[in-house]
Amino acid sequence: MSFELTILGCNSAIPTNHRKPTAQLLNIGEQFFLIDCGEGTQLQLRKYKIKMQSIQHIFISHLHGDHYFGLIGFISTMHLLGRVKELNIYAPSELKEIIYIQLAASKTELRFPLFFHEFGFDEPELLMENNELIVQTIPLNHSLPCCGFLFKEKLKPRRMRKEKIQEFNISPEFIPSIKAGGDYILNDGTVLSHIELTRGAQLPRSFAFCSDTKYYEKIIPQISGTDMLYHEATFLDELKERANQTFHSTAKDAATIALKSNVGKLIIGHYSQRYYDLNPLLFEARSIFSETYLALEGEKFDVKRKYDPDS
């Protein structure tokens, strides 16, 4: 099952000819999640040949324009293209009024159901859950109330050993209970343990999106051990004072959080427009956390499937 992140926009407040504001698409087993929706997001989706109608969930971290100014255009385009399936938006409570004012001003009655799910900023909250994964908020420290998002797969059951099914002629009706932890009893009374009959379970994969925030160690317990972390890195450390004033992070800050959180991979982004060459930001972060990568538009980052060691 896929677990792939596509970068759609990577700049901070002001877009440039080369970089759009923040937007990312996460594909988990063909479930598509749009994370932030800066100006130009729908054009980026077209550019990278992503079917926008496949997106059913949109997460908006906060209400600075570079993180949601593309949303009304995106909603309008889906309406004009004849969308009928529902769209869920997870965002600060004020966004619902902002969107409906714009729809009312243009006398637009959407063809599809639009559901808003608001969240708070004090403690992590469960935003959505299905059979495969959960999504939680990550409260951050920014000049506006702001949350990141933690996407995490649920633990899968252990896998049956095919050779054991054949050896003991195990009927398919017993397989679900064995995978769930049950033993199997042969006709002669011999008990075959769950561990003997199964292989290691698929380990749940995870992605943490940490939008605009200053250096904030309170997030470390929640994101500890995450496979892939996106953390903003607006400035180089030489502008640390400016970063603190604007409640943003430096590349050094992002890498330090990644190191202390023992994550697998760090992706930095939300670059200030002052940086045409992004390599200094990358070098600064890699001096602390070697598995650091730049968020560049069109780049894809994949989390490979891992398994528990066989017992």
N, C-alpha and C positions, 0 to 999 in steps of 0.2 A: 504494500500500500504506500502511495506517495506521501511525502512530507517535504514540501518544497516551497521556498519563499522566493518571490520575484520582486525586485526593487522597481517601483514605478517613478518615484520621486525621492530626491535625497538632499535637497537644499533646505536652508532655514527660511526666514520670513520672506525674502525677496527672490523670485525666480530669475534665472538668467537664460541666455541663449543655450546654455549647455546643461542646465540642471533645473528640474521642476521642484516644487515644494513636496513635503512628505506624503508618500502613499506607498503601500506595500500590499501584495496579494499573497496569501498563504493558502496552499492547496494541501489538504489532508484527506487523502483517499477520495479525491474528486469532490470534496466539500470545499467551496471557495469562500474565503473570508477576506474582505477588504479592510485594511487597517489604515485609518486616516484617509482623507480624500482632499488633498490640496488642489489648488488651481491646475487645470489641465489633466486631471487624472483620467478622464474618459478618453482623451486623445492618446494617452500612454497605453491604455488598455487596447486600443485599436492598433497602435504601433507594434505592440508585442503579441498581437493576435490572440488576445484573451477574450473569450465570450462573456461580455458584461452581464448578459441575462442569466448566466450560471451562478452569479453572486446572490446569495440569499441573506448574508449577514454582513453588516458594516459596523465597524468599531471606530468611534471618534474620541480621541484622548482628551481633548480640551478645546476651548472656543477661541483660540488664536486663529486668525483667518487662514494662515498657511497650512492648517490641518483640516479645514472643512469647506473652504470657499469653492471647491469643485463639486460639492454634494448636490446642490440644487440643479446644476446642469446635468449631472449624472442621472438624477431622478427623472428629470424632464425627458431626457433621451430615451430612457427605458419605457416611459409612458408613450412616447411617440412611436416607438418600435413595436408597441402592442403587448407589452408585458402584462400578464394576468396573475402570475404567482406572487405570493407575498414577499415583502422585503422587510427585514428586521434591522433596526438601527439602535445601537447601544451607545449612549452619549449622555453628557450632562443635560439636566432637565430643560435648560433654556433653549436647546437646539430645536425641540419640537415646535415651539412658537415661532422661531426664526424661519423654519421651513414652511410652515403653514401660512405665514404672512406672505411669503413669496408666491406660494401657489394661489392664494386668494387674490393677490394683486394681478395675476395673469389669468384669473378665472379658469384655472386648471383643475379639473376633477379627475384624479388619477384613476386609471383602469385597473390598478392592482391595489391590494391591501397594503398599507404602510403602518408598521408597528414600531413605536418607540419604547425603548427600555432604558430608563434612567438609572444612574448609579451615584453613590456617594463617594467621598474622598478620604474618609477617616480610617477605614479598615478594609482589607481585601474582601471583595464580594463575589459570590458565584453569579456569573452573568448568564451562562447557558450550559446545558448538559444534554448529551444524547448517549447512545449506546457506545460510541467510540471515544468521546473526549469530553473534557470540561474546559471552560474558559472563565478565568477569574480576573478581577481588576488588581492592579499593582499601584497603590497610592504613591505619588511622587511629590517632589518639592519644587514647585514652579511659581511664577508670579501670578498665575491664575490656577484655580483648582484643576488638577490634572491627574490622570491615571494612565498607567501602562496596562498591558494585558498579558496574561500567562495562558498559553494554549498547551494543554497536556493530554496525551492519550491515556485512556484507561488501561489498566493491567489486563493483558490477554491471558486466557487459560493456557496451561501447558499443552504441548502438541503430542498427539499419539505417535508411538513408534509403529510404523507400518509393518515392520517385520514381526512385531508381537501380535498384531491383529491376525496376521496370516498363521503364525505359529500356533496360536491358541484358538483360532477360528472364532474370534470375538464378534458377536452380532452387532450391527450398527446401532441398535437401540440402546446398547450399554455405553457407547462411546462418550456421549455428553456427560454422563455421571462420572466416568473415569477421569475425563479432562477436568472436571470441576473438583476432583480430589478424592473420589471414591475408589475403593479397591474392587477387584474382580475375583469371584469365587468359581473355580472349576467344578466340574461334575463330581470329582472325587474329593471335594472339600478343600483342595489346595487354594490358599489365598495369594493372589498376585497383587502386590502393592501398586498404588497409584504412581509412585516414583519409578518403579520398575517398568511400567507400561508406557511412560511418557518421556518426552524430551523437555528441555528448558523452555520456559515461556518467552514470548516476545517481550522485550523491555519497552515500557511506554516512552515515547519520544516527546520532547517538549521544546517550546519556543517562548521566550520572554521578550516583549516589545516594551522598551523603556523610552517613552517619548520625552518631551522637554522636561528637564530636571537639572538642578544643581547636584553636586556630589552628595549622595544620600545613602548612608550605610544601612538605614532601616529596611531597605528592600532586600538586603543580602539573604536573610533567612528564607524568604519566599522564593527567591530565584536560584538558591543554592543547588548546584548540580544540573542546572538546565543544559540541554544539549546545545542550544543556540541562543545567544543573547544579542538583541539589537539595543545599543545604547547611544544616545545622542553624544556628539563630540563637536560642538559648534566652534570651539576655539583651540588654538595651541596653548600650552601651559604658560607661555610668556604673557598671555592675556588673561591670566587667572583672575585678576581683580575685575575685569570686564565681565567675565563669566559669572562671578558671584553677584555682581550688580544686576545682571539680567536673568539670574536664576537658570543659568545654563552650565554645561560641563565642558571640560577640556578633554582632549584625547587621552591625556594622562589619567584624568578622573575615570573615564570609561574603562580603561585598561585595569585600573586598580580595583574597581568594582568587579570586573570579570575575574581577576586573579583571586580576590577574597571570596568570590562566590563559587569558585571551582567549576566554571562553565566549560563546555566543550569547545565552543567557537564564539568569537566576538565579532559583530558587524558594527562599524561606526558610521554615522551619518549626521544629517541636519547641519551641513557645513555653512559657515558664514560665507556670504558672497565675496568677501575679501580674498578668499583662497581660490585661485584658479588652478594652481598645482596642489593636489591633495596629498602628495607623497609625504610631506613633512608631518601631517597628521597621522598617517599610517606608521611612519618610522617612530614617532613619539609613543604611540600606543604599543607597538611591537617591542619596544625596549623594555616593557613591563610584562606584556602578555603576548607571546609569540603567535598564537592562533587568532590574529586580528586581521580583518578584511574590510575593504572599503565598500560601502553601499554605493554602487554605481548603477545608473538606470539601465534596465535590461538584464542585469546580473541575476543569476539564480543560485540559491544556496539550498543544498539538499541535506537532510538528516537521514543517514542510512539506518536500516533496521538492525537491531542488535538482539541477542538472545542471552538468557541466563545460561551459565555453564551446565552441561548435562550432569545429572546426578549419577 
